[in-house]
Amino acid sequence: MPCWNAARFFLSDLHLGTKDCKADECRKFLKHVRAGKIVLVGDIVDAWALSRGSRWRRRHTRFVRTLLKKMEQEDVEVLYLRGNHDDILEKFLPFHLGGLKIAREYVHQAVDGRRYLCVHGDGFDAISTNHRWLAMLGSLGYDVLLMVNRFYNKYRAWRGREYYSVSRAIKGRVKSAVNFIGKYEEQLQRLAVKRQCDGIIAGHVHHPADTMVGKVRYLNCGDWVETMSAVLEYGDGRMETVLYKDFMKRLAYGKCGTMEDAETSPGTGDS
């Protein structure tokens, strides 16, 4: 039985259809959270990778089945916002089938009355928007880095060392990548103000965050390729970005998203 109660939760960048997608971990997360609504903030299915010949695996199908079961058995509403890797959905927007809705963006009314603009965020990435071929080349380069990650961490595991992300380390040290994230947050903040929203919930950059950008609260769901994180909204209006590893620790101790735990968890805040 799920023990973690949330009013709604948001996740992005699962990239189903890729080898490095953490579908089983995300499925386990889904099974242990009970919420009335799930917002998928883009790049859930990686059509780019599939078009390059990537293989759809059984664990990807298991995730989809778990999501459908929650819709059927728990009456969960699912809203799927299209990203850039699943931009094929653009042809069908807006789309509504039972408890499933697909859209470009969504204004979320939180329990405490605050308004959050939910959008994948690729529209603020000039390369993704104006130079799709270059974005696809960059995606291929990221796949290569993830492959290096796999081999390097097999070696680290053999040496008894913990996981280390080569790709995140590189992105964290490349000045242009750091500057891009900063500008990306500022552009999203301006859009939120324009739409008269108090906050924004996005994905795209694979960088979980919970911070203030000006007067706008900026939440990023992160990803389910490396970081494994999501944004949760509780019944009392609190919202937080939680890492899967911290989620599992809190679940094991039976804290289940209590106020005390949310304030002390290392999974809260910019990561």
Residue, then its C-alpha position, 0 to 999 in steps of 0.5 A: m500500500p502507498c504510504w506517502n500522501a500528497a495532493r499532487f506530484f510532478l515529475s519530468d525527464l524520464h526518457l522512456g526508451t533509453k537505456d539509462c532511464k530509471a523506469d523501475e525506480c520511478r515505478k517504485f516511487l509511483k507505487h508508494v505515493r498516493a495523490g489525486k493528480i500527477v503532472l508529467v512535465g515533459d520528456i517522459v517518452d524519448a522519441w528522439a532516442l527511439s528514432r535513432g534505434s534505441r530499444w523499448r524495454r520491459r521496464h518501460t512498459r512496466f512503468v506505463r502499466t503502473l501509471l495506467k493502474k493508478m488512473e484506473q484503481e485510484d482514480v488519479e488524473v494524469l496531465y502530460l505536458r509535452g517536452n522537446h524529446d516527445d514533441i511528436l505530441e504537438k500534432f495531437l494537442p490539446f488531447h483529452l481521453g478519460g483521466l489523461k490530458i495532454a497539453r503544452e502548459y498548465v497553470h496549477q492552483a495549489v492548495d494554499g491558493r498560489r498559482y504555478l505555471c507548469v511548463h517543460g521549459d525547452g522554449f527557453d533553450a534557443i538551441s532546442t527551439n531554433h536548431r533542432w539538429l544541434a539539439m539532437l547532436g547534443s542529445l547524442g553527446y549526452d548519451v555518450l557521456l552516460m555510456v562512459n558513466r556506466f563503465y566508469n561506475k562499474y569500475r568504481a563499484w568493483r573498487g567499493r566506491e559510490y556512484y559518481s556522475v561524470s556528466r553532472a560533474i562536467k556540466g557543473r564545471v563548464k561555465s557556459a552550462v552554469n550560465f545557461i541554467g542561470k539565464y534559463e531560470e530568469q527567463l522562466q521567472r519572467l514568464a511566470v510574472k507575465r502569466q500572473c503566477d507566484g511560481i513555476i514548475a519546470g524540467h528540461v535541464h535535469h537539475p532539481a531545484d527549489t529556490m526563489v528567482g526574484k519574487v517567483r518560486y522556481l521548482n524544477c523536477g530534475d530527471w529520472v536518468e541520473t538524479m531521480s527526483a520529483v516535486l511533491e505538493y502536500g495536503d497542507g499546501r507545502m511543496e518540495t523537491v525530493l530526491y528518490k534516495d531521500f524519499m526511500k530513506r524517509l519511507a523506510y523510517g515511516k516519516c511519509g512526508t511529515m512537516e518535521d521531515a520535510e524541514t530536515s531532509p537533505g532532498t529539499g532545496d536546490s540540488 
